[in-house]
Amino acid sequence: MTYYRPIPCHDAARPAGALPLAGGWLWFDRVEVLRRGAAPALIAAADLPPDVAERLSAPRGAFAGLAMDRPRLMGILNVTPDSFSDGGQFLAPEAALRQGREMAGAGAEIIDVGGESTRPGAVLVPEGEEIARTAPVIAALRAGGIETAISIDTRKAAVAEAALNAGASFVNDVSAFTFDAGLKPVVAGAGAPICLMHAQGTPQTMQADPRYEDVLLDVYDFLAEKLAEAEAAGIPRERIMVDPGIGFGKTLEHNLTLIRGLSLFHGLGCPILLGVSRKKFIGTIGGEQDAARRAPGSVAVALAGVAQGAQVLRVHDVWETRQALSLWRSVTVGM
């Protein structure tokens, strides 16, 4: 199989014939051609097969009501006692509502509500408990006038169904349907968008010596397979976003390889979500053990993702990322 990774650029001196990357703020005129067991090669964008050029350059449709023509921020709202960075802080309903409102006011265009930690070593939460943590918070946010898109971060069909009924806009499944096959018909029946993420193993096992033949191509193939399964289940590609799953069954070097090669995933024809906020590799490289103090490194990696064309950034530090993104856009692409 041949893979095509566009080389993203944002310089104002854009050559004639350059193509827009996913219809967004970047362009490309060269493409890295990748094949398993072969050395990479560079070709001109003009030499791409026409169907590949169209898939890499075509504008992505709106996702959950949000145009994908500029980067969007997803604020993390963990209503859990044990999330790696903010566990317990927003478990109380009033604290969760306050945080949701603050994130929306700071510029979050999506609020991602999760009731089960998926950090390395996390234990499974019974679905009834997960519903009790999440659905009332989503309903209260809606009742309080929050019109921001809301996603439910869950692997479970019953939790997703309760959240969608409470007012969630879409489902964010870190297992890409591998945990609960019943999630597919729930999403298809509701006509809801979904984000499909790659993970190797479960939260209990995923960091136990993860290995890949080629992490960039292996993750791409996994997501391509799950996209095909979703379409076969009645979920059209225009309602799907993909996430390479940074930190989910990956070493530090795996994470860096995926971020450097992130533009490859535009070949799937879907918006890309990048979630790196406060993760362990940022603390390792940046020399910070306290996850709550990793905002500067998180922002740096988020901007690297934007420079690869990632349309959605999942973050804890909404205001800091919003400010950095506004400056990046002003000094690079003038958006």
The 8 nearest C-alpha neighbors of each residue, nearest first, counted from 0:
[[1, 34, 2, 35, 33, 216, 220, 3],
 [0, 2, 34, 33, 3, 32, 35, 216],
 [3, 1, 33, 32, 34, 0, 4, 263],
 [2, 4, 32, 31, 30, 33, 5, 263],
 [3, 5, 263, 31, 30, 262, 6, 32],
 [6, 4, 30, 7, 262, 27, 31, 29],
 [5, 7, 30, 27, 29, 4, 8, 31],
 [8, 6, 27, 26, 307, 5, 25, 9],
 [9, 7, 26, 25, 27, 10, 6, 306],
 [10, 8, 25, 332, 26, 11, 331, 7],
 [9, 11, 12, 8, 13, 331, 332, 25],
 [10, 12, 13, 9, 332, 331, 333, 8],
 [13, 11, 10, 14, 9, 15, 8, 17],
 [12, 14, 11, 10, 15, 17, 26, 9],
 [15, 13, 17, 16, 12, 28, 27, 11],
 [14, 16, 17, 13, 28, 18, 12, 45],
 [15, 17, 14, 18, 28, 45, 44, 13],
 [18, 16, 28, 27, 15, 14, 26, 19],
 [17, 19, 26, 27, 56, 28, 20, 16],
 [20, 18, 26, 56, 22, 25, 21, 23],
 [19, 21, 56, 26, 22, 25, 23, 55],
 [22, 20, 56, 58, 57, 23, 55, 59],
 [58, 23, 21, 19, 57, 20, 56, 59],
 [24, 22, 68, 21, 20, 25, 19, 69],
 [23, 25, 69, 332, 68, 26, 22, 20],
 [26, 24, 9, 20, 8, 23, 19, 7],
 [25, 27, 19, 20, 8, 18, 7, 17],
 [28, 26, 7, 18, 17, 6, 29, 8],
 [27, 29, 17, 44, 43, 18, 30, 26],
 [30, 28, 43, 44, 42, 27, 6, 5],
 [29, 31, 5, 42, 4, 6, 41, 44],
 [30, 32, 41, 4, 40, 3, 5, 33],
 [31, 33, 3, 40, 39, 2, 41, 30],
 [34, 32, 2, 39, 1, 3, 31, 35],
 [35, 33, 1, 37, 36, 0, 2, 32],
 [36, 34, 37, 33, 0, 213, 216, 1],
 [35, 37, 34, 38, 33, 39, 213, 212],
 [38, 36, 34, 35, 39, 33, 40, 32],
 [37, 39, 40, 36, 33, 34, 35, 32],
 [40, 38, 33, 32, 37, 31, 41, 34],
 [39, 41, 32, 31, 38, 42, 33, 30],
 [42, 40, 31, 30, 32, 29, 43, 39],
 [43, 41, 30, 29, 44, 31, 46, 40],
 [42, 44, 29, 45, 46, 28, 30, 41],
 [43, 45, 28, 29, 46, 47, 30, 42],
 [44, 46, 43, 47, 16, 28, 17, 42],
 [47, 45, 44, 43, 48, 42, 49, 52],
 [46, 48, 44, 45, 52, 49, 51, 43],
 [47, 49, 51, 50, 52, 46, 45, 53],
 [48, 50, 52, 51, 47, 53, 46, 54],
 [51, 49, 53, 52, 48, 54, 47, 55],
 [52, 50, 54, 53, 48, 49, 55, 47],
 [51, 53, 49, 55, 50, 54, 47, 56],
 [54, 52, 50, 56, 51, 55, 57, 49],
 [53, 55, 51, 52, 268, 56, 57, 266],
 [56, 54, 52, 266, 53, 21, 265, 57],
 [55, 57, 21, 20, 19, 53, 22, 54],
 [56, 58, 21, 22, 53, 54, 55, 59],
 [22, 59, 57, 21, 60, 56, 23, 68],
 [60, 58, 67, 21, 57, 270, 22, 269],
 [59, 61, 62, 58, 237, 67, 66, 270],
 [60, 62, 66, 65, 64, 67, 63, 59],
 [61, 63, 65, 64, 60, 66, 238, 67],
 [64, 62, 65, 168, 192, 61, 148, 169],
 [63, 65, 62, 61, 66, 148, 168, 60],
 [66, 64, 61, 62, 63, 67, 108, 71],
 [67, 65, 61, 68, 62, 64, 60, 69],
 [66, 68, 69, 61, 59, 310, 65, 60],
 [67, 69, 23, 66, 22, 24, 70, 58],
 [68, 70, 67, 23, 71, 310, 24, 66],
 [71, 69, 310, 311, 72, 305, 309, 67],
 [72, 70, 311, 310, 312, 108, 69, 73],
 [73, 71, 312, 107, 108, 311, 313, 74],
 [72, 74, 109, 313, 107, 110, 312, 108],
 [73, 75, 110, 314, 107, 315, 111, 313],
 [74, 76, 111, 315, 314, 77, 110, 73],
 [77, 75, 112, 111, 78, 113, 74, 110],
 [78, 76, 113, 79, 112, 75, 114, 89],
 [77, 79, 90, 114, 89, 113, 132, 76],
 [78, 80, 114, 90, 77, 86, 81, 87],
 [81, 79, 87, 86, 90, 82, 78, 88],
 [80, 82, 86, 79, 83, 116, 87, 85],
 [83, 81, 86, 116, 84, 85, 79, 80],
 [82, 84, 118, 86, 85, 81, 290, 116],
 [85, 83, 290, 82, 86, 291, 277, 289],
 [86, 84, 88, 82, 83, 87, 77, 291],
 [85, 87, 82, 81, 80, 79, 88, 84],
 [88, 86, 80, 90, 89, 79, 85, 81],
 [87, 89, 86, 85, 90, 94, 80, 91],
 [90, 88, 95, 94, 78, 91, 87, 77],
 [89, 91, 78, 87, 79, 88, 92, 80],
 [90, 92, 94, 89, 93, 95, 78, 88],
 [93, 91, 95, 94, 96, 90, 136, 89],
 [92, 94, 96, 95, 91, 97, 89, 90],
 [95, 93, 89, 97, 91, 92, 96, 98],
 [96, 94, 89, 92, 98, 93, 97, 99],
 [97, 95, 99, 93, 98, 94, 92, 100],
 [96, 98, 94, 100, 95, 99, 93, 101],
 [99, 97, 101, 95, 100, 96, 102, 94],
 [100, 98, 96, 102, 101, 97, 95, 103],
 [99, 101, 103, 97, 98, 102, 104, 96],
 [102, 100, 98, 104, 99, 103, 105, 97],
 [103, 101, 105, 99, 104, 107, 100, 98],
 [104, 102, 107, 100, 106, 105, 101, 99],
 [103, 105, 101, 102, 106, 100, 107, 99],
 [106, 104, 102, 318, 103, 101, 107, 317],
 [105, 107, 103, 104, 108, 102, 321, 317],
 [108, 106, 103, 72, 74, 102, 109, 73],
 [107, 109, 72, 147, 73, 106, 148, 71],
 [110, 108, 73, 148, 149, 107, 147, 74],
 [109, 111, 149, 74, 73, 150, 75, 112],
 [110, 112, 150, 75, 76, 149, 151, 74],
 [113, 111, 76, 151, 152, 77, 150, 110],
 [112, 114, 152, 77, 115, 78, 151, 76],
 [113, 115, 129, 78, 79, 132, 133, 77],
 [116, 114, 113, 124, 79, 117, 129, 153],
 [115, 117, 82, 118, 121, 81, 79, 114],
 [116, 118, 202, 121, 115, 119, 82, 120],
 [117, 119, 121, 116, 202, 83, 120, 82],
 [120, 118, 202, 121, 203, 117, 206, 205],
 [119, 121, 203, 202, 118, 122, 204, 117],
 [122, 120, 118, 119, 202, 117, 203, 116],
 [123, 121, 124, 120, 203, 202, 116, 117],
 [122, 124, 125, 121, 115, 116, 117, 202],
 [123, 125, 115, 126, 129, 122, 128, 114],
 [126, 124, 128, 127, 129, 123, 130, 115],
 [125, 127, 129, 128, 130, 124, 158, 157],
 [128, 126, 130, 129, 125, 131, 158, 124],
 [127, 129, 131, 130, 126, 125, 132, 124],
 [128, 130, 126, 114, 132, 131, 127, 133],
 [131, 129, 127, 158, 133, 132, 128, 134],
 [130, 132, 128, 129, 133, 134, 127, 135],
 [133, 131, 129, 130, 114, 128, 78, 134],
 [134, 132, 130, 136, 135, 114, 131, 129],
 [133, 135, 162, 137, 136, 130, 165, 161],
 [136, 134, 138, 137, 133, 139, 131, 132],
 [137, 135, 139, 133, 138, 134, 140, 92],
 [136, 138, 140, 134, 139, 135, 165, 166],
 [139, 137, 165, 135, 141, 136, 140, 142],
 [138, 140, 142, 136, 141, 137, 143, 135],
 [141, 139, 143, 137, 145, 142, 138, 136],
 [140, 142, 145, 138, 143, 144, 139, 137],
 [143, 141, 139, 144, 140, 138, 145, 137],
 [144, 142, 140, 141, 145, 139, 138, 96],
 [143, 145, 141, 142, 146, 140, 139, 147],
 [146, 144, 141, 140, 147, 143, 100, 142],
 [147, 145, 144, 148, 141, 140, 149, 103],
 [148, 146, 145, 108, 109, 149, 103, 110],
 [147, 149, 109, 168, 108, 110, 146, 63],
 [150, 148, 110, 167, 168, 109, 111, 147],
 [151, 149, 111, 169, 170, 167, 168, 112],
 [150, 152, 170, 112, 171, 111, 153, 113],
 [151, 153, 113, 171, 112, 172, 111, 150],
 [154, 152, 172, 155, 151, 171, 113, 159],
 [153, 155, 172, 174, 178, 173, 179, 156],
 [156, 154, 158, 153, 157, 179, 159, 182],
 [155, 157, 182, 159, 158, 181, 160, 185],
 [158, 156, 160, 159, 155, 161, 126, 182],
 [159, 157, 161, 130, 155, 160, 156, 162],
 [158, 160, 162, 156, 157, 161, 163, 155],
 [159, 161, 157, 163, 162, 158, 156, 164],
 [162, 160, 164, 158, 159, 163, 134, 165],
 [163, 161, 165, 134, 159, 164, 167, 160],
 [162, 164, 167, 160, 166, 165, 161, 159],
 [163, 165, 161, 162, 166, 160, 167, 134],
 [166, 164, 138, 162, 163, 134, 137, 167],
 [167, 165, 163, 164, 138, 137, 162, 168],
 [168, 166, 163, 149, 162, 150, 169, 165],
 [169, 167, 149, 150, 148, 63, 166, 163],
 [168, 170, 150, 192, 191, 193, 167, 151],
 [171, 169, 193, 151, 150, 172, 152, 194],
 [170, 172, 152, 194, 151, 193, 150, 153],
 [173, 171, 154, 174, 153, 175, 195, 194],
 [174, 172, 196, 175, 195, 154, 171, 197],
 [173, 175, 177, 172, 176, 178, 154, 196],
 [176, 174, 195, 196, 172, 177, 173, 197],
 [177, 175, 174, 178, 180, 179, 182, 183],
 [176, 178, 174, 175, 179, 180, 154, 173],
 [179, 177, 176, 174, 154, 180, 155, 175],
 [180, 178, 181, 155, 176, 182, 177, 154],
 [179, 181, 182, 176, 183, 177, 178, 156],
 [182, 180, 179, 183, 156, 184, 185, 155],
 [181, 183, 156, 185, 180, 184, 179, 186],
 [182, 184, 186, 185, 181, 187, 180, 232],
 [185, 183, 187, 186, 188, 182, 181, 232],
 [184, 186, 182, 188, 183, 187, 189, 156],
 [187, 185, 189, 183, 191, 184, 188, 190],
 [186, 188, 184, 190, 234, 189, 185, 233],
 [189, 187, 185, 190, 186, 184, 191, 233],
 [188, 190, 191, 186, 187, 185, 163, 184],
 [191, 189, 187, 188, 186, 192, 234, 238],
 [190, 192, 189, 186, 169, 193, 187, 168],
 [193, 191, 238, 169, 239, 63, 170, 190],
 [194, 192, 170, 239, 169, 171, 240, 195],
 [193, 195, 240, 171, 241, 239, 172, 170],
 [196, 194, 175, 241, 172, 242, 240, 193],
 [197, 195, 242, 173, 175, 244, 243, 241],
 [196, 198, 244, 243, 242, 218, 174, 175],
 [199, 197, 247, 248, 244, 200, 174, 196],
 [198, 200, 248, 205, 247, 201, 197, 209],
 [199, 201, 205, 204, 198, 248, 202, 203],
 [200, 202, 203, 205, 204, 199, 198, 248],
 [203, 201, 119, 120, 117, 205, 204, 121],
 [202, 204, 120, 201, 121, 119, 205, 122],
 [205, 203, 201, 207, 202, 200, 206, 120],
 [204, 206, 248, 200, 201, 202, 207, 199],
 [207, 205, 248, 204, 208, 209, 119, 249],
 [206, 208, 204, 205, 209, 248, 203, 200],
 [207, 209, 206, 210, 205, 250, 248, 249],
 [210, 208, 248, 249, 207, 206, 205, 250],
 [211, 209, 208, 212, 249, 214, 248, 250],
 [212, 210, 214, 213, 217, 209, 253, 215],
 [211, 213, 214, 210, 217, 216, 35, 215],
 [214, 212, 211, 216, 215, 217, 35, 218],
 [213, 215, 217, 211, 216, 218, 212, 253],
 [216, 214, 218, 217, 257, 213, 219, 256],
 [215, 217, 219, 218, 213, 214, 220, 2],
 [218, 216, 214, 220, 219, 215, 213, 221],
 [217, 219, 221, 220, 216, 215, 214, 222],
 [220, 218, 216, 222, 217, 221, 223, 215],
 [221, 219, 223, 217, 218, 222, 216, 224],
 [222, 220, 218, 224, 223, 219, 217, 225],
 [223, 221, 225, 219, 224, 220, 226, 218],
 [222, 224, 220, 226, 221, 225, 219, 227],
 [223, 225, 221, 227, 222, 226, 220, 228],
 [226, 224, 228, 222, 227, 223, 229, 221],
 [227, 225, 229, 223, 228, 224, 222, 230],
 [226, 228, 230, 224, 225, 229, 231, 223],
 [229, 227, 225, 231, 226, 230, 232, 224],
 [230, 228, 232, 226, 234, 231, 227, 225],
 [229, 231, 234, 227, 233, 235, 232, 228],
 [230, 232, 228, 229, 233, 227, 234, 235],
 [233, 231, 229, 230, 234, 228, 183, 187],
 [232, 234, 230, 231, 187, 235, 229, 184],
 [233, 235, 230, 187, 229, 232, 236, 238],
 [236, 234, 230, 237, 238, 233, 239, 229],
 [235, 237, 239, 238, 230, 234, 269, 226],
 [236, 238, 235, 239, 60, 269, 62, 59],
 [239, 237, 192, 236, 235, 193, 62, 234],
 [240, 238, 193, 236, 237, 194, 192, 269],
 [239, 241, 194, 270, 269, 271, 193, 195],
 [242, 240, 195, 271, 194, 196, 272, 270],
 [241, 243, 196, 272, 244, 271, 273, 195],
 [244, 242, 197, 196, 245, 218, 241, 273],
 [245, 243, 197, 242, 247, 196, 198, 246],
 [244, 246, 254, 247, 243, 275, 274, 249],
 [247, 245, 249, 248, 244, 254, 278, 250],
 [248, 246, 198, 244, 249, 245, 205, 199],
 [247, 249, 205, 199, 206, 209, 198, 246],
 [250, 248, 246, 253, 247, 209, 254, 251],
 [249, 251, 253, 252, 254, 209, 248, 246],
 [250, 252, 254, 253, 280, 255, 249, 246],
 [251, 253, 255, 254, 250, 256, 249, 257],
 [254, 252, 250, 256, 249, 251, 255, 257],
 [255, 253, 251, 257, 252, 256, 245, 249],
 [254, 256, 252, 258, 257, 253, 259, 251],
 [257, 255, 253, 259, 254, 258, 260, 252],
 [256, 258, 260, 254, 255, 259, 261, 215],
 [257, 259, 261, 255, 260, 256, 254, 304],
 [260, 258, 256, 257, 261, 255, 307, 262],
 [259, 261, 257, 258, 262, 263, 256, 215],
 [260, 262, 258, 263, 257, 259, 264, 307],
 [261, 263, 307, 264, 260, 265, 4, 5],
 [264, 262, 4, 261, 265, 260, 266, 3],
 [263, 265, 266, 262, 267, 261, 219, 271],
 [266, 264, 267, 263, 268, 262, 55, 269],
 [265, 267, 264, 268, 55, 263, 54, 3],
 [268, 266, 265, 269, 264, 223, 54, 55],
 [267, 269, 266, 54, 265, 55, 270, 59],
 [270, 268, 240, 267, 239, 271, 265, 59],
 [269, 271, 240, 310, 241, 59, 272, 268],
 [270, 272, 241, 309, 310, 240, 242, 269],
 [273, 271, 311, 242, 312, 241, 309, 310],
 [272, 274, 312, 242, 313, 311, 275, 309],
 [273, 275, 313, 276, 312, 245, 272, 314],
 [276, 274, 278, 245, 273, 277, 297, 301],
 [275, 277, 297, 314, 278, 274, 315, 313],
 [278, 276, 293, 290, 297, 275, 281, 294],
 [279, 277, 276, 281, 280, 275, 282, 246],
 [278, 280, 282, 281, 283, 277, 290, 246],
 [279, 281, 283, 282, 251, 278, 284, 246],
 [282, 280, 279, 284, 283, 278, 285, 296],
 [281, 283, 287, 285, 279, 280, 286, 284],
 [282, 284, 280, 286, 281, 285, 279, 287],
 [283, 285, 281, 282, 286, 280, 287, 296],
 [286, 284, 282, 283, 287, 281, 296, 293],
 [285, 287, 283, 282, 284, 288, 281, 293],
 [288, 286, 282, 289, 285, 283, 293, 292],
 [287, 289, 282, 290, 286, 283, 292, 279],
 [290, 288, 291, 292, 287, 293, 282, 84],
 [291, 289, 292, 84, 277, 293, 288, 282],
 [290, 292, 289, 293, 84, 277, 294, 85],
 [293, 291, 290, 289, 294, 287, 295, 277],
 [294, 292, 277, 290, 296, 295, 291, 297],
 [293, 295, 297, 296, 292, 298, 277, 316],
 [296, 294, 298, 297, 293, 299, 292, 319],
 [297, 295, 299, 298, 293, 294, 281, 300],
 [296, 298, 294, 276, 300, 295, 299, 277],
 [297, 299, 301, 295, 296, 300, 320, 294],
 [300, 298, 296, 302, 297, 301, 295, 303],
 [299, 301, 303, 297, 302, 298, 304, 296],
 [302, 300, 298, 304, 303, 299, 297, 305],
 [301, 303, 305, 304, 299, 300, 298, 306],
 [304, 302, 300, 306, 301, 305, 299, 307],
 [305, 303, 307, 301, 302, 306, 309, 300],
 [304, 306, 302, 308, 309, 307, 303, 301],
 [305, 307, 303, 304, 308, 302, 7, 309],
 [308, 306, 304, 305, 262, 309, 7, 261],
 [307, 309, 305, 306, 310, 304, 262, 25],
 [310, 308, 305, 271, 304, 311, 307, 272],
 [309, 311, 70, 271, 270, 71, 67, 308],
 [312, 310, 272, 71, 70, 72, 309, 273],
 [311, 313, 72, 273, 73, 272, 274, 314],
 [314, 312, 73, 274, 74, 273, 72, 311],
 [315, 313, 276, 74, 316, 75, 73, 317],
 [314, 316, 75, 74, 317, 276, 313, 277],
 [317, 315, 314, 319, 318, 320, 294, 74],
 [316, 318, 320, 319, 315, 321, 74, 314],
 [317, 319, 321, 105, 320, 316, 322, 106],
 [320, 318, 322, 321, 317, 316, 323, 298],
 [319, 321, 323, 317, 322, 318, 298, 324],
 [320, 322, 318, 324, 319, 323, 317, 325],
 [323, 321, 325, 319, 320, 324, 318, 326],
 [324, 322, 320, 326, 325, 321, 327, 319],
 [323, 325, 327, 321, 326, 322, 320, 328],
 [326, 324, 322, 328, 323, 327, 321, 329],
 [325, 327, 329, 323, 324, 328, 330, 322],
 [328, 326, 324, 330, 329, 325, 331, 323],
 [327, 329, 332, 325, 331, 334, 326, 333],
 [330, 328, 333, 326, 327, 331, 334, 325],
 [329, 331, 327, 328, 333, 326, 332, 334],
 [332, 330, 328, 329, 333, 327, 9, 10],
 [331, 333, 328, 334, 9, 329, 330, 24],
 [332, 334, 329, 328, 331, 330, 327, 11],
 [333, 328, 332, 329, 24, 69, 331, 325]]
